[in-house]
Amino acid sequence: MSQENVEIVLRLYQGMNVGDVTVAEELIASDAEWIPDSRVGEGPIQGRENVIRFFADRAEMFDEFRHEVERSWDLGDRVLLFTRHTGRGRGSGAEFEIRIAHLWTLRDGIVVRGEGYGDRDQALGAAGLRE
C-alpha cells in the first residue's frame, strides 16, 4: 500500500495546484493535524477544515502559486517529499521560489498528519533517512 500512499499525496498536490478543495476533503482525515515549519510562526493546526484553510490562506497571498514535487520517498505509512514552490506576490508582483520538505503520515489511504520543514536535512532526519 505504501506506493499507493505516494500516489495519494501526489493527488493532493495536484488538487492544490488547480484549487480543487474537494480533493483535499477526500484525502485528508477529519481529525488531521498539520505541523507548519517553525519559521511560519504557527503551532499545530488541528482538523481537516483548518488544515485546508491554512493552505488556502497561503495560496491567496499570491497571484500565482504552484507546488512541484521534486523527489519522493515511500516510507510505508509515511511519505517524504522534497517540494519546490513558485509563484508571484499579489501586491508586489515579485516572483519567488522556495524548496522545502513535507512529511506526510497516512492511515488507510487518508492523510492523518503532515509536517513542514524548511530544512531538508532536518526532514530527512525526522523521516529516519540520511542522504
Helices and strands as residue ranges (DSSP letters): H 2-17, H 21-27, E 28-35, G 38-40, E 45-46, H 48-60, E 62-74, E 78-89, E 95-107, E 110-117, H 120-126
